[in-house]
């Protein structure tokens, strides 16, 4: 049977008229005389939903259903059912059909059990009560009260009473229950309710009544009712878990002892030997130690002595023991004690206790790696510590690795005269050390790590049993102690073992201490690396076999030892140092003795010199073997970041202070930036101040542009006149005597520009095809650079301007010394000194490299005018006996002589030989040219593969035939007139038409990068703030305000200012205040 309350149709969203649509289901005869609306899907959507609900309600009943509804909206459905004879109407006076019978007690009991299973406890209790089942009624009500208690929040005031009521209900139900198992279960439920409110005493009573003696004893113990707990165990020992019983008895013994119930405690011991445990509970360790030793129980005695801090006595007792574990105990005690003595940053002086510990080390821990580490620390064996540190890292022992490497690297061996292999190994150890330090600093739970506690000599403060420590004790010998002392004095808490510090504060102290210590070590590394000779080979010794400088700080390596492999190692060492210095951890409010910006300047300049040495014999950037530098992938982002910062920090102001190193810094930084990060360099080059700011010698008068801007436009290689910009920048530097520049950077700038011009010339003649690469003759490194670059076509005749610029440079270089040997100051810098002060051989090397550059230009560009110009420049040399490095260039009178000179130049090396690119196969019958190595190819891809340099397993030495005893020659006349006779040509060539020079676009247009909207908005905001500040400073009201205050002050009583001071008081003072 089911009763359906349909009065809810009053709330139906459909109207009574809309409901009449259901009458459409009747036949024409059945609905005669009725007004029925037509069905519309949208209008009667609600009717469809209501009908679905009606269907569900009707189909739930098994036999009978009653529908009660008096609303007008139900009239349509009533009419439908009546016409179909589906319902019977019952009015108020009609008899109600009998469709139900009275339930029996068994039915009530059955319904009660069914409802109980469904956890409908109130309804179940009602049914049980109807069935006369008092026990079941009480049980159902108890469960209902437990349900109600669970719904109450633990913070509510009715929480405790609700659980107590539920527990008492279960106990009452258990009291009237006649079934033993049921009774036990009800008492257990009562105990569980008491546990919800942590009432262990009442819970224990309920467990005791439930015959659950294990839980009864446990909770008596938790409630502190030790007598009851002991009573339960003694009466029901066989029914209690043995482990739990033993644990509770131990707790009871301790409780009796602490409460001075010694007689009761003695009854719990089975034999007299347990008296030792009794003494231990009382803390009488002195007597207990003597008893153990007299009983020859050396292991226990040793453990007690070690726990009391008597490490030496404990080790001696272990050595007297015959137990197999005694040696391990002694070893652990010794290691822990040595960790305390040799914690990070704490190398103790020679002390009696330390010496006694180290004497016993071979007896208990021979061959133990940690003992070996402590011995090496005491003996300051750096190499042993470094090897141990690597071994610890491989084994995943962070703590031991940090201590070993820190002690090794804080006292590094003398590396000034060491070879590159040892330097690289040392730097690798530093990298490992840095990784370990930074990983420790990043640890969020470092304070809780036992290894870190040993390393930094602190320990957790004992806390309540079962809780994690929140405070730690820092020993006075710890490196952290001085840092903790700097905290707020009100928070200090001293104990016998040290200074108590909260966990979070200690974590910050650890991070700050390790960061500061690591930064200090990096500062020491910088100072150490500056003096390493292997990083700075001596150019004089390399080229000429001897060095004439009395205190040369650079490496004197034999020329046979100078290989490309060594060049790669030298660059690798510089990259390792840069990566290490980049790991310097920024610390707030801390003044360091070094500045990161200064470090970047120093090591970027040194990296440039390593990549672009003063002589080709020491290597060249295109020949660098990146695969032999495992750190390079990780170092590349660091290099990019440093170069970007370097470009932004280059500032020509104040001009007098920075100009000496400014232009060299611009060239070196921009060359490396456009090599390692060309895409980003094009973007930030336009934003860097150096690209648009400058004055005096930095400005090119013909266009009012800075020479730096021209340099960056060329390197960006995006403008059709980029080569023009590069050539004009070189011309400006050559013709501006007041613009200092590093000569090494200028040489490489010129060589790269020369390579660019040659490849551009070939592309103009043959297009961007394989044919354009044919018959190019250049050193291997120059070709590799040219193949890696691409730029828009430019006027090929810019080569004439470059030759003029180099000619002007050579005129200056040739005249650095006059006929009497007096030097003339120049704007060229060689290793931070004036070029006129360096040795004659070094100056001659510079001249030779410029001579080679323009000769190679004429060798590849078949222009009679260009070649005549080059010959004319060489004839201007005033040296009657030029240096052998460039003598053949100066003495040449015809172009074929210059061609032979370039093929015999002593600047070429076996690893960077002069190469001629030949299209075709090796069997083409090409006549061999002395001094030139042909490279045959049929495509650009094939050429790139052949030119790619690979280091041989057996390095190929670079040798020289230069005379090391060559002396400087001072020319007799500096004004020799050139011979204007045009020399003959060695091959038929045609003259190019020289187009008029067109100025390149400014850098912002040349780089083709526009400012973003965010950048423009930021600039406008800064400008607005600046104008507001400037207007405020210029406001006359501000000055008047201070003048009025000064005037008012001068008129006060008691202020008598002498007239000569009054005019200062009312004159300049208000302006100064404003």
Long-range contacts (C-beta under 8 A, 24 or more apart in sequence): 1-61, 1-62, 1-63, 1-64, 1-65, 1-66, 1-99, 1-100, 2-60, 2-61, 2-62, 2-64, 2-65, 2-66, 3-65, 3-66, 3-68, 4-57, 4-58, 4-61, 4-65, 4-66, 4-67, 4-68, 5-68, 5-69, 6-67, 6-68, 6-69, 6-71, 6-74, 7-68, 7-69, 7-70, 7-71, 9-50, 9-69, 9-71, 9-73, 9-74, 10-71, 10-73, 12-46, 12-50, 12-73, 13-46, 14-44, 14-46, 14-47, 14-50, 14-73, 15-73, 16-72, 16-73, 16-75, 16-76, 18-43, 18-44, 18-46, 18-47, 19-47, 19-73, 19-74, 19-75, 19-76, 19-77, 20-76, 21-47, 21-76, 22-47, 22-51, 22-76, 22-77, 22-80, 23-76, 23-79, 23-80, 25-80, 26-80, 26-83, 26-84, 30-83, 31-83, 34-79, 63-99, 64-97, 64-99, 103-130, 105-130, 105-131, 105-132, 106-131, 109-133, 109-136, 112-136, 112-140, 116-140, 116-143, 119-143, 119-147, 121-147, 134-176, 135-173, 135-176, 135-177, 135-178, 135-182, 138-169, 138-172, 138-173, 138-176, 139-173, 139-177, 139-186, 141-169, 141-173, 142-166, 142-169, 142-170, 142-172, 142-173, 142-186, 142-189, 145-169, 146-170, 146-189, 146-193, 149-193, 149-196, 159-197, 160-197, 163-193, 163-194, 163-196, 163-197, 164-193, 164-194, 164-197, 164-199, 166-193, 167-191, 167-193, 167-194, 167-202, 167-206, 170-206, 171-206, 171-209, 174-209, 183-210, 184-210, 184-211, 184-212, 185-210, 186-210, 188-212, 191-215, 191-219, 195-219, 201-225, 204-228, 204-229, 208-232, 211-239, 213-239, 213-240, 214-239, 214-240, 214-241, 214-244, 214-245, 217-244, 217-245, 217-248, 218-244, 218-248, 221-248, 221-251, 221-252, 224-255, 226-251, 226-252, 226-255, 226-256, 253-277, 253-278, 253-281, 254-281, 257-281, 257-282, 293-317, 298-323, 298-326, 299-323, 299-325, 299-326, 299-329, 302-326, 302-329, 302-330, 302-333, 303-329, 306-333, 311-337, 311-353, 311-357, 312-353, 312-356, 312-357, 312-360, 315-357, 315-360, 315-364, 316-360, 318-364, 319-363, 319-364, 327-364, 330-360, 330-364, 330-365, 331-364, 331-365, 331-368, 331-371, 334-360, 334-361, 334-364, 334-365, 334-371, 335-365, 335-368, 335-370, 335-371, 336-454, 338-370, 338-371, 338-374, 339-454, 339-455, 339-457, 340-457, 340-475, 340-477, 341-374, 341-477, 342-374, 342-377, 342-378, 342-403, 343-403, 343-454, 343-455, 343-456, 343-457, 343-475, 343-477, 343-478, 343-479, 344-402, 344-403, 344-406, 344-455, 344-456, 344-457, 344-479, 345-406, 345-479, 345-517, 346-457, 346-477, 346-478, 346-479, 347-377, 347-378, 347-407, 348-477, 354-378, 369-400, 370-400, 373-400, 373-403, 373-404, 376-404, 376-407, 377-403, 377-404, 377-407, 380-411, 382-408, 382-411, 382-412, 382-413, 383-408, 383-413, 386-426, 386-429, 389-429, 389-432, 389-433, 390-429, 390-432, 393-432, 393-436, 397-451, 398-436, 398-439, 398-440, 398-451, 399-449, 399-451, 399-452, 399-454, 399-455, 401-432, 401-436, 402-433, 402-436, 402-437, 402-440, 402-455, 403-455, 405-429, 405-432, 405-433, 405-436, 406-433, 406-517, 406-521, 409-433, 409-521, 409-525, 410-521, 410-524, 412-524, 412-528, 415-528, 415-529, 415-532, 416-531, 416-532, 416-533, 417-533, 418-532, 418-534, 419-534, 420-534, 420-535, 420-566, 420-569, 420-570, 420-573, 421-569, 423-532, 423-534, 423-535, 423-573, 424-569, 424-572, 424-573, 424-576, 427-573, 427-576, 427-577, 427-580, 428-576, 430-525, 430-576, 430-580, 431-576, 431-579, 431-580, 431-631, 433-521, 434-518, 434-580, 434-583, 437-514, 437-518, 438-518, 438-583, 438-585, 440-510, 440-514, 441-510, 441-511, 441-514, 441-515, 441-585, 444-507, 446-507, 446-510, 447-472, 447-503, 447-506, 447-507, 447-510, 448-503, 452-510, 456-480, 456-510, 456-513, 458-498, 458-501, 458-506, 459-497, 461-500, 469-503, 470-502, 470-503, 471-500, 471-501, 471-502, 471-503, 472-500, 472-501, 472-503, 472-506, 473-497, 473-498, 473-499, 473-500, 473-501, 474-498, 474-499, 474-500, 474-501, 474-506, 479-513, 479-517, 480-506, 480-509, 480-510, 480-513, 483-509, 483-512, 483-513, 484-509, 512-587, 515-585, 515-587, 516-587, 516-590, 518-583, 518-584, 518-585, 519-584, 519-585, 519-587, 519-592, 522-580, 522-581, 522-583, 522-584, 523-592, 523-593, 523-594, 525-577, 525-580, 525-581, 526-577, 526-581, 526-594, 526-599, 526-602, 529-577, 530-602, 532-573, 534-570, 534-573, 535-570, 535-573, 535-574, 535-606, 535-610, 536-606, 536-609, 537-562, 537-570, 537-613, 537-618, 539-613, 539-614, 539-615, 539-618, 539-842, 539-845, 540-839, 540-841, 540-842, 542-615, 542-617, 542-618, 543-615, 543-617, 543-841, 543-845, 543-960, 543-962, 544-841, 544-960, 544-962, 544-963, 544-964, 544-966, 545-960, 545-962, 545-964, 546-964, 548-839, 549-839, 559-617, 559-957, 559-958, 559-959, 559-960, 560-957, 560-958, 560-959, 561-957, 562-617, 562-618, 562-957, 562-958, 563-911, 563-951, 563-955, 563-956, 563-957, 563-958, 564-619, 564-623, 564-625, 564-911, 564-949, 564-951, 564-955, 564-956, 565-625, 565-628, 565-951, 565-955, 566-619, 566-955, 567-613, 567-618, 567-619, 567-623, 567-624, 568-619, 568-624, 568-625, 568-628, 568-629, 568-951, 569-628, 570-610, 570-619, 571-607, 571-610, 571-611, 571-619, 571-624, 571-629, 572-628, 572-629, 572-631, 572-632, 574-603, 574-606, 574-607, 574-610, 575-607, 575-629, 575-631, 575-632, 575-635, 575-639, 576-631, 576-635, 577-603, 578-603, 578-604, 578-607, 578-635, 578-638, 578-639, 578-642, 579-631, 579-634, 579-635, 579-638, 582-638, 582-641, 582-642, 597-645, 597-649, 600-642, 600-645, 600-646, 600-649, 601-646, 601-649, 601-665, 604-642, 604-643, 604-646, 604-668, 604-669, 604-672, 605-664, 605-665, 605-668, 607-672, 608-668, 608-669, 608-671, 608-672, 608-745, 609-744, 611-672, 612-668, 612-671, 612-744, 612-745, 612-748, 614-744, 614-842, 614-845, 615-845, 615-907, 616-779, 616-781, 616-907, 616-908, 616-909, 616-912, 617-909, 617-958, 617-960, 619-911, 620-779, 620-781, 620-912, 621-675, 621-781, 621-785, 622-780, 622-781, 622-782, 622-784, 622-785, 622-788, 622-949, 623-780, 623-781, 623-784, 623-911, 623-912, 623-949, 625-949, 625-950, 625-951, 628-951, 636-676, 639-672, 639-676, 639-677, 640-676, 640-677, 640-680, 643-669, 643-672, 643-673, 643-676, 643-677, 643-681, 644-673, 644-677, 644-680, 644-681, 644-684, 646-673, 647-673, 647-681, 647-684, 647-685, 647-688, 647-690, 648-684, 648-687, 648-688, 648-689, 650-688, 650-689, 650-690, 651-689, 651-690, 651-693, 652-690, 652-693, 652-694, 652-695, 652-698, 653-693, 655-695, 655-696, 659-697, 659-739, 659-740, 660-740, 660-829, 661-740, 661-742, 661-829, 661-832, 662-690, 662-740, 663-698, 663-707, 663-708, 663-733, 663-739, 663-740, 663-741, 663-742, 664-740, 664-741, 664-742, 664-745, 664-746, 664-829, 665-742, 666-690, 666-708, 666-711, 667-711, 667-741, 667-742, 667-745, 667-746, 667-748, 667-749, 668-742, 668-745, 670-711, 670-712, 670-715, 671-715, 671-745, 671-748, 671-749, 671-752, 674-715, 674-716, 681-715, 681-716, 682-716, 682-718, 682-1007, 682-1008, 682-1009, 683-1007, 683-1009, 685-712, 685-715, 685-716, 685-1003, 685-1007, 686-712, 686-1003, 686-1004, 686-1007, 686-1009, 691-1003, 692-1003, 692-1004, 696-738, 697-736, 697-738, 697-739, 698-739, 700-728, 700-729, 700-732, 702-999, 703-999, 705-999, 705-1002, 707-732, 707-733, 707-736, 707-739, 709-1002, 709-1003, 710-1000, 711-749, 712-1003, 712-1007, 713-1000, 713-1001, 713-1002, 713-1003, 713-1006, 713-1007, 714-753, 714-756, 716-1003, 716-1006, 716-1007, 717-789, 717-790, 717-791, 717-792, 718-791, 718-792, 718-1006, 718-1007, 718-1008, 719-792, 719-1000, 719-1001, 719-1005, 719-1006, 720-792, 720-793, 720-794, 721-794, 721-795, 721-998, 721-999, 721-1000, 721-1001, 722-791, 722-792, 722-794, 722-1000, 722-1006, 723-753, 723-756, 723-757, 723-760, 723-791, 723-794, 723-795, 723-798, 724-794, 724-795, 724-798, 724-997, 724-998, 724-999, 724-1000, 725-1000, 725-1006, 726-753, 726-756, 727-753, 727-757, 727-798, 727-801, 727-802, 727-805, 728-801, 728-999, 728-1000, 730-802, 730-805, 730-806, 731-801, 731-802, 731-804, 731-805, 731-808, 733-805, 734-805, 734-806, 734-808, 734-809, 734-812, 735-805, 735-808, 736-827, 737-812, 737-826, 737-827, 738-827, 739-827, 740-827, 740-828, 740-829, 741-827, 741-828, 741-829, 742-828, 742-829, 742-830, 743-828, 743-829, 743-830, 743-835, 743-846, 744-830, 746-809, 746-828, 747-846, 747-849, 747-850, 747-853, 750-802, 750-806, 750-850, 750-853, 751-782, 751-849, 751-853, 752-785, 753-802, 754-782, 754-802, 754-853, 754-854, 754-856, 754-857, 755-782, 755-783, 755-785, 755-786, 755-789, 756-786, 756-789, 756-791, 757-796, 757-798, 757-799, 757-802, 757-857, 757-861, 758-786, 758-856, 758-857, 758-860, 758-861, 759-786, 759-789, 760-791, 760-793, 760-794, 760-796, 761-796, 761-799, 761-860, 761-861, 762-860, 763-793, 764-793, 764-796, 765-796, 770-919, 770-937, 770-938, 770-939, 770-940, 771-919, 773-917, 773-919, 773-937, 773-940, 773-943, 774-917, 774-918, 774-919, 775-860, 775-916, 775-917, 775-918, 776-860, 776-916, 776-917, 777-856, 777-859, 777-860, 777-914, 777-915, 777-916, 777-917, 777-932, 778-856, 778-860, 778-914, 778-915, 779-908, 779-912, 779-913, 779-914, 779-915, 780-911, 780-912, 780-913, 780-915, 780-947, 780-949, 781-912, 782-856, 783-915, 783-917, 783-947, 784-947, 784-948, 784-949, 787-940, 787-943, 787-944, 787-947, 795-995, 795-997, 795-998, 796-861, 796-992, 797-992, 797-993, 797-994, 797-995, 799-857, 799-861, 799-863, 799-866, 800-863, 800-865, 800-866, 800-869, 800-994, 801-997, 802-854, 802-857, 803-854, 803-857, 803-858, 803-866, 803-869, 803-870, 803-873, 804-869, 806-850, 806-853, 806-854, 806-873, 807-854, 807-869, 807-873, 807-876, 809-850, 810-847, 810-850, 810-851, 810-873, 810-876, 810-877, 811-876, 813-843, 813-846, 813-847, 813-850, 814-847, 814-876, 814-877, 814-878, 814-879, 814-971, 814-974, 815-878, 815-974, 816-843, 817-968, 817-970, 818-970, 818-974, 819-970, 819-971, 819-972, 819-973, 819-974, 820-970, 821-970, 839-968, 840-883, 840-967, 840-968, 840-969, 841-883, 841-966, 841-968, 844-883, 844-885, 844-886, 845-885, 847-883, 847-885, 847-886, 848-883, 848-885, 848-886, 848-889, 848-905, 848-906, 848-907, 849-907, 851-886, 851-889, 851-890, 852-889, 852-902, 852-905, 852-907, 855-889, 855-898, 855-901, 855-902, 856-902, 858-895, 858-898, 859-898, 859-899, 859-902, 862-987, 862-989, 862-990, 863-989, 863-991, 863-992, 864-982, 864-985, 864-989, 864-991, 865-991, 867-895, 867-898, 867-983, 867-985, 868-982, 868-983, 870-898, 871-895, 871-898, 871-983, 872-978, 872-979, 872-980, 874-898, 875-976, 875-978, 875-979, 876-976, 876-978, 877-976, 878-971, 878-973, 878-974, 878-975, 878-976, 879-969, 879-971, 880-969, 880-971, 880-972, 880-973, 881-969, 882-969, 883-966, 883-969, 884-962, 884-963, 884-966, 885-962, 892-983, 893-979, 893-983, 894-983, 894-984, 894-986, 895-983, 895-984, 895-985, 895-986, 896-984, 896-985, 896-986, 897-983, 899-986, 903-929, 903-930, 903-931, 903-932, 904-930, 904-931, 906-960, 906-961, 906-962, 909-958, 910-956, 910-957, 910-958, 910-959, 911-949, 911-956, 911-958, 915-947, 917-943, 1033-1074, 1038-1074, 1039-1070, 1039-1071, 1039-1074, 1041-1074, 1042-1069, 1042-1070, 1042-1071, 1042-1073, 1042-1074, 1043-1070, 1045-1070, 1046-1070, 1046-1073
